[in-house]
Amino acid sequence: MKRLIAAFAAAILPLSASCAQAEATETEDEVHSYILLDRTGSMSGIWDEALSSVNAYAASVAEEEAGGPDTLSTQVTLAVFDSQDGLQFDVLRRGVNADTWSPVTDDEASPRGMTPLFDAIGRIVGLAEGDKPERAVLVIMTDGHENASREMTKDGAKAALDRVRAKGFEVVFLGAEFASFDDADAVGVSGAKSMAVGQGSMQDTMQRLGKKSRAYGKGEDAEIEFDAEDRVVANEEDVKERKGN
């Protein structure tokens, strides 16, 4: 009997180890992207392109690299915000697997209202903190200054972002046809993580950001920063010349 038990144990142990290793591999890497998109009235002229760029990001962050198994788990949450008698914060996609992303369209949201940016930052941070992902990227895309927050101050928004940055989460700021980064600076987003993006360049910019998010999620890059090539693709200098900074 003892020999039978020993033989059974010897057969089971490798299988158990193999299953544990497979499970660890499957859950080894994870990145959850939280996109906070300005839905205010001034976005009207670039709204379709902004939505297309979000869809491009989802496709890019889901795209596996050739040449080997890729176990990165990618989820995307999209929230849009504006102010009409207070903060309007609508979550259009919640923790969707990027490879099953359903393209967002203007039938789901259209530009309106003012810009409660600090309030919206507080809400998106709350979603991320509740989810507790292994790694996360918060993408803030806006075309204007904060002008309508009632729930959260500048310091409160910065404190919220500081909490998630302390967890190792990445926060980037994109100025959509907008070249003033006073609000980004105020909430602690460094110049290396903020960038102006011109009309006609948003989709390519978000595709590149999706790839950077994958590299961060897999631990290949410690952080996400915009380099000189990213800024050329985004036509940042053109935006700065036209919009002033």
C-alpha positions in Angstrom: 0.0 0.0 0.0 2.8 2.4 0.9 4.4 1.8 -2.5 1.1 2.4 -4.2 0.7 5.7 -2.4 4.2 6.8 -3.1 3.8 6.0 -6.8 0.5 7.9 -6.9 2.1 10.9 -5.2 5.1 10.8 -7.6 2.6 10.9 -10.5 0.5 13.7 -9.1 3.3 16.1 -8.1 4.6 16.9 -11.5 1.1 17.4 -12.8 0.3 19.8 -9.9 3.5 21.7 -10.5 2.7 21.9 -14.2 -0.8 23.2 -13.5 0.5 25.8 -11.0 3.2 26.9 -13.5 0.6 27.3 -16.3 -1.7 29.2 -14.0 1.1 31.5 -13.0 2.1 32.1 -16.6 -1.5 32.9 -17.6 -1.8 35.6 -14.9 1.8 36.8 -14.9 1.2 40.1 -16.7 -1.7 42.5 -16.6 -2.4 46.0 -17.7 -5.7 47.9 -17.3 -6.0 51.1 -19.3 -8.3 53.8 -18.0 -9.1 56.4 -20.7 -10.7 59.7 -19.5 -12.0 61.5 -22.6 -13.2 65.1 -22.5 -16.7 65.3 -23.9 -17.2 69.1 -23.6 -18.7 71.3 -26.3 -15.3 72.5 -27.6 -14.5 68.9 -28.7 -17.1 69.0 -31.4 -14.7 69.6 -34.3 -12.5 66.7 -33.4 -15.0 64.4 -31.7 -15.1 61.7 -34.4 -11.3 61.6 -34.6 -11.1 61.4 -30.8 -13.4 58.4 -30.7 -11.5 56.7 -33.5 -8.2 57.2 -31.6 -9.7 55.5 -28.6 -10.7 52.5 -30.8 -7.1 52.6 -32.3 -5.6 52.4 -28.8 -7.8 49.4 -27.8 -6.7 47.6 -31.0 -3.0 48.4 -30.4 -2.9 47.5 -26.8 -4.6 44.1 -27.7 -2.1 43.3 -30.5 0.2 40.5 -29.6 3.8 40.6 -30.8 5.0 38.0 -33.3 7.6 35.5 -32.3 6.3 33.7 -29.3 3.6 33.3 -26.7 2.1 36.5 -25.2 0.2 36.2 -22.0 -0.4 39.8 -21.3 -4.0 40.4 -20.1 -5.3 43.8 -21.4 -8.5 45.5 -20.2 -9.7 48.9 -21.2 -12.2 51.2 -19.4 -13.4 54.4 -21.2 -15.2 57.2 -19.4 -16.3 60.5 -20.9 -17.0 63.7 -18.9 -18.5 67.2 -19.1 -20.6 69.5 -16.8 -24.3 70.3 -17.1 -25.6 71.3 -13.7 -22.7 69.4 -12.1 -20.3 66.6 -13.2 -21.5 64.3 -15.9 -19.3 61.2 -15.8 -20.4 58.3 -18.0 -18.5 55.0 -18.2 -19.0 53.8 -21.8 -16.8 50.7 -21.5 -15.9 49.0 -18.1 -13.0 46.6 -17.9 -13.5 45.3 -21.5 -10.9 42.8 -22.7 -9.1 44.8 -25.4 -9.2 41.9 -27.9 -13.0 41.9 -27.7 -13.4 45.7 -27.8 -16.5 47.0 -29.5 -15.7 50.3 -31.3 -17.2 53.3 -29.5 -19.3 55.6 -31.7 -20.8 59.0 -31.5 -24.2 57.4 -31.0 -23.1 56.7 -27.4 -21.9 60.2 -26.5 -21.7 63.6 -28.1 -19.9 66.8 -27.1 -21.6 69.2 -24.7 -21.1 71.3 -21.6 -18.0 72.5 -19.7 -14.8 71.0 -18.3 -14.9 69.6 -14.7 -11.4 68.0 -15.2 -10.5 67.7 -11.5 -13.8 66.1 -10.6 -13.4 63.6 -13.5 -9.9 62.7 -12.5 -11.2 61.9 -9.0 -13.8 59.6 -10.5 -11.5 57.7 -12.9 -8.9 57.2 -10.1 -11.7 55.8 -7.9 -12.4 53.2 -10.6 -8.8 52.2 -10.8 -8.4 52.0 -7.1 -11.5 49.8 -6.8 -10.2 47.4 -9.5 -6.7 47.1 -8.0 -5.0 46.0 -11.2 -1.4 44.8 -11.2 -0.5 47.6 -13.6 -2.6 50.5 -14.9 -2.3 53.3 -17.4 -4.5 56.4 -17.0 -4.8 58.4 -20.2 -6.3 61.8 -19.9 -7.4 63.5 -23.2 -8.8 67.0 -23.1 -8.9 70.1 -25.3 -9.2 72.7 -22.6 -8.7 74.1 -19.1 -10.5 73.0 -16.0 -13.5 75.3 -15.5 -16.3 73.6 -13.7 -15.3 71.2 -10.9 -17.3 71.2 -7.7 -16.3 67.9 -6.1 -12.5 68.1 -6.1 -9.9 70.8 -6.0 -6.6 70.9 -7.9 -4.8 69.6 -4.8 -7.4 66.9 -4.4 -6.9 65.7 -8.0 -3.2 65.7 -7.6 -3.4 63.7 -4.3 -5.6 61.2 -6.1 -3.1 60.8 -8.9 -0.2 60.7 -6.5 -1.9 57.7 -4.8 -2.0 55.6 -8.0 1.4 56.8 -9.1 2.7 55.4 -5.8 1.3 52.0 -6.8 3.4 52.2 -10.0 0.5 53.2 -12.2 1.3 55.4 -15.2 -0.5 58.7 -15.9 -0.3 60.5 -19.2 -1.9 63.7 -20.5 -2.8 64.4 -24.1 -3.8 67.9 -25.2 -6.2 67.4 -28.2 -5.5 70.4 -30.4 -4.5 72.0 -27.1 -1.0 73.1 -26.1 -1.3 74.5 -22.6 -0.3 72.1 -19.8 -1.0 74.2 -16.7 -3.6 71.7 -15.5 -1.3 68.7 -16.2 1.5 70.4 -14.3 -1.0 71.2 -11.5 -1.9 67.5 -11.0 1.7 66.3 -11.1 2.0 65.1 -14.7 5.5 65.7 -15.9 6.5 67.1 -19.3 7.8 63.7 -20.4 4.3 62.3 -19.9 2.3 65.1 -21.5 2.0 65.9 -25.2 -0.1 68.1 -27.6 -1.7 66.2 -30.4 -2.9 67.7 -33.6 -6.0 67.0 -35.6 -5.3 64.3 -38.1 -2.6 62.7 -35.7 -4.7 61.4 -32.9 -5.2 57.8 -34.2 -1.5 57.3 -34.9 -0.6 58.8 -31.5 -3.0 56.5 -29.7 -1.7 53.5 -31.6 1.8 54.3 -30.4 0.6 54.8 -26.9 -1.1 51.4 -27.0 2.2 49.8 -27.8 3.9 51.7 -25.0 1.2 50.5 -22.7 1.8 46.9 -23.7 5.5 47.2 -23.1 4.8 48.7 -19.6 2.3 46.0 -18.9 4.8 43.3 -19.7 7.5 44.9 -17.6 9.7 45.6 -20.6 9.5 49.4 -19.9 9.4 50.7 -16.3 7.3 53.7 -17.3 5.7 55.5 -20.2 7.2 58.6 -21.7 6.8 60.5 -25.0 10.0 60.7 -27.0 10.9 63.0 -29.9 9.5 60.6 -32.5 6.1 60.5 -30.7 6.0 64.3 -30.7 6.7 64.4 -34.4 4.0 61.9 -35.1 1.6 64.0 -32.9 2.5 67.2 -34.8 3.1 68.8 -31.4 5.1 71.7 -32.6 2.4 72.6 -35.1 -0.2 72.6 -32.3 2.0 74.8 -30.2 2.5 77.3 -33.0 -1.3 77.5 -33.7 -2.6 77.3 -30.2 0.2 79.0 -28.3 1.9 77.9 -25.1 
